[in-house]
Amino acid sequence: MAPHIVENGEFAGWRIWPDDPFEQSAGPFFMRVGPDGPEMAFRAERHHLNGMGAVHGGCLMSFADFALFGIAHEELKPSGYGVTVAFTSEFISGAKEGVLMEARGEVLRAGGSLIFVRGLITGDGAPVLNFSGTIKRLRA
């Protein structure tokens, strides 16, 4: 799946994967490489919320899984493909509608077939979810 560059709106210049039906339904989620490395983001909208008006935990975990691959995008080359084989997260706080959700992190180790990643999701700069995961690199 080739990324598409967003041309207008709040996320102009960011990349999106329009061919991924789940990410479009759960997000959409956006990615770019900034001066400090990969950055992923989305704006919390009504369809991201649970019945109590907070961003749904399933949405946060889906965004974290998306972020695993954004953080590890360089290590996924040349094919760019991988699958999540392990994932863990801890909820730190909640976030409400309208909040800018962002994820950043680091690759802890990239071996021959496994990539170990950790990261943090924030809502308007406040910690919301801590996560880590392992990606199995796939050949094209």
C-alpha positions as CSV (number, residue, x, y, z in Angstrom):
1,M,0.0,0.0,0.0
2,A,1.4,3.3,-1.0
3,P,0.9,6.3,1.3
4,H,-0.9,9.4,0.1
5,I,0.2,12.9,0.9
6,V,-2.7,14.9,2.4
7,E,-3.1,18.1,0.4
8,N,-5.2,20.4,2.7
9,G,-6.6,20.8,6.2
10,E,-5.0,20.4,9.5
11,F,-2.8,17.5,8.4
12,A,-1.7,18.9,5.0
13,G,1.8,17.5,4.2
14,W,1.3,14.4,6.4
15,R,1.0,10.9,5.0
16,I,-2.1,8.6,5.2
17,W,-2.7,5.1,4.0
18,P,-6.1,5.3,2.2
19,D,-6.1,1.6,1.1
20,D,-6.3,0.4,4.7
21,P,-10.0,0.1,5.5
22,F,-9.6,-0.5,9.2
23,E,-7.3,2.5,9.8
24,Q,-9.7,4.7,7.8
25,S,-12.6,3.6,9.9
26,A,-10.7,3.8,13.3
27,G,-8.9,7.0,12.4
28,P,-8.0,8.3,10.1
29,F,-4.5,8.3,11.4
30,F,-1.6,10.5,10.0
31,M,2.2,10.1,9.9
32,R,5.1,12.3,9.0
33,V,8.8,12.4,9.8
34,G,9.6,15.6,11.7
35,P,12.9,17.0,12.9
36,D,12.9,14.7,15.9
37,G,11.8,11.6,14.0
38,P,8.5,9.9,13.1
39,E,5.3,11.6,14.4
40,M,1.8,10.2,14.2
41,A,-1.4,12.1,15.0
42,F,-5.1,12.4,14.7
43,R,-7.7,14.8,16.0
44,A,-10.2,13.2,18.4
45,E,-13.7,13.4,16.9
46,R,-17.1,12.1,18.0
47,H,-16.6,8.7,16.3
48,H,-13.4,8.1,18.4
49,L,-15.3,8.4,21.7
50,N,-16.8,5.9,24.1
51,G,-20.2,6.3,25.9
52,M,-18.6,8.5,28.6
53,G,-17.2,11.0,26.1
54,A,-13.6,10.0,26.3
55,V,-11.4,8.6,23.4
56,H,-12.2,4.9,23.4
57,G,-9.5,2.6,24.6
58,G,-9.8,0.4,21.5
59,C,-9.2,3.5,19.4
60,L,-6.1,4.4,21.4
61,M,-4.7,0.8,21.0
62,S,-5.4,0.9,17.3
63,F,-3.6,4.2,17.0
64,A,-0.7,2.7,19.1
65,D,-0.5,-0.2,16.7
66,F,-0.4,2.2,13.7
67,A,2.3,4.1,15.5
68,L,4.5,1.0,16.0
69,F,4.8,0.9,12.2
70,G,5.4,4.6,11.9
71,I,8.1,4.5,14.4
72,A,9.8,1.5,12.8
73,H,9.3,2.6,9.2
74,E,13.0,2.9,8.4
75,E,13.7,-0.6,9.8
76,L,10.9,-2.1,7.8
77,K,12.7,-1.4,4.5
78,P,13.1,-2.6,1.8
79,S,9.6,-4.3,1.7
80,G,7.9,-1.9,4.2
81,Y,5.8,-4.8,5.4
82,G,5.4,-6.4,8.8
83,V,3.0,-7.8,11.3
84,T,2.5,-7.1,15.0
85,V,3.4,-10.2,17.0
86,A,3.3,-8.7,20.5
87,F,1.7,-5.6,21.9
88,T,1.2,-4.2,25.4
89,S,-0.2,-0.9,26.7
90,E,-1.0,1.0,29.9
91,F,-3.7,3.6,30.1
92,I,-2.4,6.7,31.9
93,S,-5.2,9.2,31.4
94,G,-8.2,10.0,29.2
95,A,-8.7,12.4,26.3
96,K,-11.8,14.3,25.2
97,E,-13.3,15.3,21.8
98,G,-11.2,17.9,20.0
99,V,-7.9,16.9,21.5
100,L,-4.9,16.5,19.3
101,M,-3.7,13.0,19.8
102,E,0.0,12.4,19.0
103,A,2.4,9.4,19.2
104,R,6.1,9.3,19.3
105,G,8.6,6.6,20.3
106,E,11.8,4.8,19.5
107,V,13.1,1.5,18.1
108,L,14.8,-0.3,20.9
109,R,16.3,-3.0,18.7
110,A,16.0,-4.1,15.1
111,G,17.2,-7.6,14.4
112,G,17.1,-9.9,11.4
113,S,13.3,-10.4,11.6
114,L,12.1,-8.7,14.8
115,I,11.8,-5.0,15.6
116,F,11.2,-3.9,19.2
117,V,9.4,-0.6,19.6
118,R,8.1,1.6,22.5
119,G,6.2,4.8,22.5
120,L,3.8,7.2,24.2
121,I,0.5,8.7,23.0
122,T,-0.3,12.2,24.3
123,G,-3.5,14.3,24.1
124,D,-2.7,18.0,23.8
125,G,0.7,17.1,25.3
126,A,-0.5,15.2,28.3
127,P,0.4,11.5,28.6
128,V,-2.5,9.2,27.7
129,L,-1.2,5.7,26.8
130,N,2.2,4.1,27.1
131,F,2.8,1.2,24.6
132,S,5.4,-1.3,23.3
133,G,5.3,-3.9,20.7
134,T,7.2,-6.3,18.5
135,I,6.9,-6.3,14.7
136,K,8.0,-9.3,12.6
137,R,9.5,-7.9,9.4
138,L,8.0,-9.5,6.2
139,R,9.6,-9.9,2.8
140,A,7.8,-8.4,-0.2
